[in-house]
Amino acid sequence: RAVIAVLRAAGNLKRAFPDEEEFVLMLRSIIDVNLCKFLSHDVPLFNGITSDLFPGVVLPEPDYENLTAAMTSQCAKLNLQPHPYFFEKCIQLYEMIVVRHGLMVVGLSFSGKTAAIKVLSGALIELHEKNLNDENKVDVVYLNPKSVTMGQLYGETDKATQEWKDGVLAVQFRKLAQQTGPNRKWLVLDGPVDAIWIENMNTVLDDNKKLCLPNSEIIAMSGAMNMIFEVADLAVASPATVSRCGMVYLEPHQLGWKPLFTSWLSTLDQSLGFGTLARITGLFDWLLPPALRIIKKRVAEMSPVSESNLAVSLMRLFKGLLADVTGIGAKVESDGDASGATTKTAVDDAGNGGGDDGGGTSAAK
């Protein structure tokens, strides 16, 4: 299956660049299909292997200028940060969608899985509206397979009436398969992968591309359909399922907490003033990194979480306390009483830096 994916990618490149040297096309296809599977510490080893297999072959930079510009536009709309690693993973997801009809986006919380799917789908729609890159619109349907029973997911026979009832997956799969337009159709299953429900997807993920229901109905995928699984890990997934899917790994530590903080800062009320926002930024830059190091090295966590998760929890607590102290972001009575005047004075003092350290402390109190 891995060889077929590489050959399919090489064939697409050959049709797009018929005059290009085949060593370059083959190396590009191997990298496009396999690089997104590896974690950060495996990438140098993979690059060393490819350089030994293809000595002296230099790859030209791929032209994703239009796609990158569209993704930047979508990040601005969704209040996301155009991080280079995030864009790299979005492009790898796009390349995997082109050569695979079934793929898994794997990563822990705050690694950017959902954001990558949303940004990529929005970027492809934007390219279609601008008539660039011959792209089509994207229809995305989200399901949580672990929120329902197996019968509610695939369908079951009613025990009382013996009538067949379709499950949510069967309904959405049939609806997308019956659409005849050129639009891309993504069925995203956002939930843990386990042997209870994923084994029934094997006929969909292999070259048959058919969903076989318990009532003997067979629904064939259309050419523009993709099955995307958004999962945290593959600890309980079987090799039969994993080998049928393309993989795109995302790692939270590659993004860090800075992009999350920048997006959060833009959600604060701008009436706080530039001075206050700059002071909040300085406090986070000063205290958060050493605090995270202490937690990871010296504290035994009952329930381990990522640094990004801890940072987001701190931001939410900070915003709640900020609203409690200043009244900004909370519901404030506009009757012009003394409490309203006190709130405004405290905000003005915070925006001006409180004069000196003592004044700033008094305003905060």
C-alpha positions in Angstrom: 0.0 0.0 0.0 2.9 2.4 0.7 4.4 1.7 -2.7 1.1 2.3 -4.4 0.8 5.7 -2.7 4.3 6.7 -3.8 3.7 5.5 -7.4 0.4 7.4 -7.4 2.1 10.6 -6.2 4.9 10.1 -8.8 2.3 9.7 -11.6 0.6 12.9 -10.6 3.9 14.7 -10.7 4.9 13.2 -14.0 1.6 14.4 -15.6 2.1 17.9 -14.1 5.8 18.1 -15.1 6.4 15.8 -18.1 9.8 17.3 -18.9 11.2 17.0 -15.3 13.9 14.4 -14.5 12.4 11.3 -13.1 14.9 11.1 -10.2 13.6 14.4 -9.0 9.9 13.4 -9.4 10.5 10.1 -7.6 12.3 11.7 -4.7 9.6 14.4 -4.4 6.9 11.7 -4.3 8.7 9.7 -1.6 9.2 12.8 0.6 5.6 14.0 0.1 4.1 10.6 1.1 6.4 9.7 3.9 7.8 12.9 5.6 4.5 13.8 7.3 4.5 10.4 9.1 7.7 11.1 11.1 8.2 12.9 14.4 10.7 15.8 14.6 13.6 13.6 15.9 13.1 11.1 13.0 13.2 13.7 10.2 17.0 14.1 10.1 17.4 10.3 9.8 14.9 10.2 7.0 16.7 13.0 5.2 20.0 11.1 5.5 18.5 8.0 4.0 17.0 9.8 1.0 20.2 11.7 0.4 22.1 8.3 0.3 19.5 6.8 -2.1 19.4 9.9 -4.4 23.0 11.4 -4.2 23.3 14.7 -5.9 19.6 15.1 -6.6 18.5 18.7 -5.6 14.8 19.3 -5.3 13.3 22.6 -6.5 11.1 24.4 -4.1 7.4 23.5 -4.6 5.2 26.4 -5.6 2.6 26.9 -2.9 2.5 30.7 -3.1 -1.3 30.9 -3.8 -2.1 28.3 -1.2 0.1 29.9 1.4 -1.5 33.3 0.8 -5.0 31.8 1.1 -4.1 30.0 4.3 -2.7 33.3 5.7 -6.1 34.9 4.9 -8.0 32.1 6.6 -5.7 32.4 9.7 -6.6 36.1 10.0 -10.3 35.3 9.8 -10.1 32.5 12.4 -7.8 34.5 14.8 -5.0 32.0 14.3 -1.3 32.7 13.9 0.5 31.9 10.6 3.2 29.8 12.2 5.7 28.1 9.7 5.3 24.7 11.3 1.5 25.0 11.1 1.6 25.9 7.4 4.0 23.0 6.8 1.5 20.6 8.3 -1.4 22.1 6.3 0.6 21.6 3.1 1.4 18.0 4.1 -2.3 17.4 4.8 -3.1 18.7 1.3 -0.5 16.6 -0.3 -1.8 13.5 1.5 -5.4 14.2 0.6 -4.4 14.3 -3.1 -2.8 10.8 -3.0 -4.9 9.1 -0.3 -8.6 8.7 0.1 -8.2 7.7 3.8 -5.9 9.4 6.2 -5.4 10.1 9.9 -4.4 13.4 11.5 -2.6 12.4 14.7 -1.6 14.6 17.5 -2.3 15.6 21.1 -4.6 18.5 22.1 -3.4 22.0 21.0 -1.3 20.5 18.2 -3.6 22.2 15.6 -5.4 19.2 14.1 -8.9 20.8 13.8 -7.4 24.2 12.9 -5.4 22.6 10.1 -8.5 21.0 8.5 -10.5 24.3 8.9 -7.7 26.5 7.5 -7.0 24.1 4.5 -10.7 23.7 3.6 -11.2 27.5 3.8 -8.1 28.1 1.7 -9.2 25.7 -1.0 -12.6 27.4 -1.1 -10.9 30.8 -1.4 -8.7 29.6 -4.3 -11.8 28.2 -6.1 -13.6 31.6 -5.7 -10.5 33.3 -7.1 -10.1 30.8 -10.0 -6.6 29.8 -8.9 -4.9 26.4 -9.0 -7.9 24.7 -10.6 -9.3 24.0 -7.1 -12.8 23.1 -6.2 -15.0 23.9 -3.2 -14.8 21.7 -0.1 -17.8 20.2 1.8 -16.8 19.0 5.3 -18.9 16.8 7.5 -17.9 16.2 11.1 -18.9 13.1 13.2 -17.9 11.9 16.6 -17.9 8.0 16.3 -17.5 7.4 20.1 -20.5 9.5 21.0 -23.0 6.9 19.8 -23.3 3.1 19.9 -22.2 0.9 17.1 -25.8 0.5 16.0 -26.4 4.2 15.9 -23.1 4.7 14.0 -23.5 2.1 11.2 -27.2 1.1 11.5 -29.1 -1.7 13.2 -32.3 -3.7 12.9 -35.1 -2.7 15.3 -35.6 -5.5 17.7 -39.4 -4.9 17.9 -40.3 -4.3 14.3 -37.3 -5.9 12.5 -37.0 -2.8 10.4 -33.5 -1.6 9.4 -32.5 1.9 10.7 -29.5 3.6 9.1 -26.8 5.0 11.4 -25.4 8.5 11.3 -22.2 7.4 9.5 -24.2 5.5 6.8 -26.5 8.5 6.3 -23.7 11.0 5.8 -21.5 8.6 3.8 -24.4 7.9 1.4 -25.3 11.6 1.1 -21.7 12.5 0.1 -21.3 9.5 -2.2 -24.4 10.5 -4.1 -23.2 14.0 -4.8 -22.0 14.2 -8.4 -20.3 17.6 -8.5 -16.6 18.1 -8.6 -16.4 19.5 -5.1 -14.1 17.9 -2.6 -16.0 16.0 0.1 -14.4 15.3 3.4 -16.0 13.1 6.1 -14.1 13.9 9.3 -14.4 11.4 12.2 -13.2 13.3 15.2 -12.8 10.8 18.0 -10.6 8.0 19.4 -9.8 5.1 17.1 -10.3 1.6 18.5 -10.9 -1.9 17.3 -14.6 -1.7 18.2 -15.7 0.5 15.3 -12.7 1.1 13.0 -12.4 -2.5 11.8 -15.6 -2.1 9.8 -13.9 0.7 7.9 -11.2 -1.5 6.4 -13.1 -2.0 3.1 -13.5 1.7 2.8 -9.8 2.5 3.4 -8.4 -0.1 1.1 -8.7 0.0 -2.7 -12.3 -1.3 -2.7 -13.5 2.1 -1.4 -16.8 0.6 -0.3 -18.7 0.9 3.0 -20.3 -2.5 3.8 -23.3 -2.2 6.2 -24.6 -5.0 8.4 -27.8 -5.2 6.2 -25.6 -6.2 3.2 -25.9 -2.8 1.6 -22.7 -1.6 -0.1 -22.0 2.1 -0.6 -19.1 3.0 -2.9 -17.1 6.2 -2.4 -17.0 8.8 -5.1 -13.7 9.9 -6.5 -13.8 13.3 -4.7 -14.4 11.8 -1.2 -11.9 11.6 1.6 -12.2 9.9 5.0 -10.2 11.9 7.6 -9.7 10.5 11.1 -8.8 13.1 13.7 -7.2 11.2 16.6 -4.9 11.8 19.6 -2.9 8.6 19.3 -2.9 5.2 17.6 -2.2 3.1 20.8 -5.1 0.7 20.2 -5.4 0.9 16.4 -4.6 -2.3 14.6 -1.8 -2.6 12.0 -4.4 -3.5 9.4 -6.1 -0.1 9.8 -2.9 1.9 10.1 -1.4 0.5 7.0 -4.4 1.5 5.0 -4.3 5.2 5.9 -2.0 8.1 5.2 -0.6 9.7 8.3 0.0 13.4 9.3 1.6 13.8 12.7 1.3 17.1 14.6 3.3 17.8 17.7 2.2 20.5 20.3 5.8 21.4 21.3 6.6 22.4 17.8 4.0 25.2 18.0 4.5 26.1 21.7 2.3 28.4 23.7 3.3 31.7 22.0 0.8 31.4 19.1 -2.0 30.6 21.5 -1.0 33.6 23.7 -1.0 35.9 20.7 -4.5 34.8 19.6 -5.7 35.1 23.2 -4.3 38.6 23.6 -6.3 39.8 20.5 -9.5 38.7 22.2 -9.0 41.0 25.2 -10.9 44.2 25.3 -8.7 46.8 23.5 -9.9 49.5 25.9 -7.4 48.1 28.3 -4.8 50.2 26.5 -1.6 49.4 24.8 0.4 49.8 28.0 -1.6 47.2 29.8 -1.5 44.7 27.0 2.3 45.2 26.7 2.6 44.6 30.4 0.6 41.4 30.3 2.8 40.2 27.5 5.9 41.0 29.5 4.5 39.1 32.5 3.8 36.0 30.5 7.2 36.1 28.8 8.9 36.5 32.2 7.1 34.0 34.4 5.5 31.3 32.2 8.6 29.6 30.8 10.3 29.0 34.2 7.0 28.0 35.7 6.5 25.4 33.0 10.0 24.1 33.5 9.4 23.7 37.3 6.2 21.8 36.7 7.8 19.4 34.2 11.0 18.8 36.2 10.1 19.1 39.9 6.3 18.5 40.2 4.6 15.1 40.1 1.5 15.6 38.1 -1.6 13.5 38.9 -2.9 13.9 35.4 -0.1 15.0 33.0 -1.0 17.7 30.5 0.9 19.5 27.8 2.5 22.9 28.3 0.1 24.4 25.8 -2.8 23.1 27.9 -1.4 24.7 31.1 -0.8 28.0 29.3 -4.4 28.1 28.0 -5.7 27.4 31.5 -3.6 30.2 32.8 -5.0 32.6 30.1 -8.5 31.7 31.0 -7.9 32.3 34.7 -6.1 35.5 34.0 -9.0 36.8 31.8 -11.6 35.9 34.5 -9.6 37.7 37.2 -9.0 40.7 35.0 -12.7 41.1 34.3 -13.3 40.7 38.1 -10.8 43.5 38.9 -11.3 46.0 36.1 -14.9 45.2 35.0 -13.7 44.9 31.4 -15.0 41.8 29.8 -17.7 41.5 32.5 -21.2 43.0 32.6 -20.9 46.5 34.1 -23.9 48.6 35.2 -24.1 51.9 33.3 -26.0 53.9 35.9 -23.1 56.3 36.6 -22.7 55.3 40.3 -19.5 55.3 42.4 -18.6 51.8 41.5 -18.6 52.6 37.8 -16.4 55.6 38.4 -14.0 53.5 40.5 -13.8 50.8 37.8 -13.0 53.4 35.1 -10.3 55.0 37.3 -8.7 51.6 37.9 -8.6 50.9 34.2 -7.1 54.2 33.4 -4.4 53.7 36.0 -3.7 50.2 34.6 -3.5 51.6 31.1 -1.0 54.2 32.2 1.1 51.7 34.0 -0.1 53.0 37.4 2.5 55.8 37.6 5.0 53.7 39.6 5.0 50.2 40.9 3.2 51.1 44.1 0.5 52.9 42.2 0.0 50.0 39.8 -0.4 47.7 42.8 -3.0 49.9 44.4 -5.0 50.1 41.2 -4.9 46.3 40.8 -6.1 45.8 44.4 
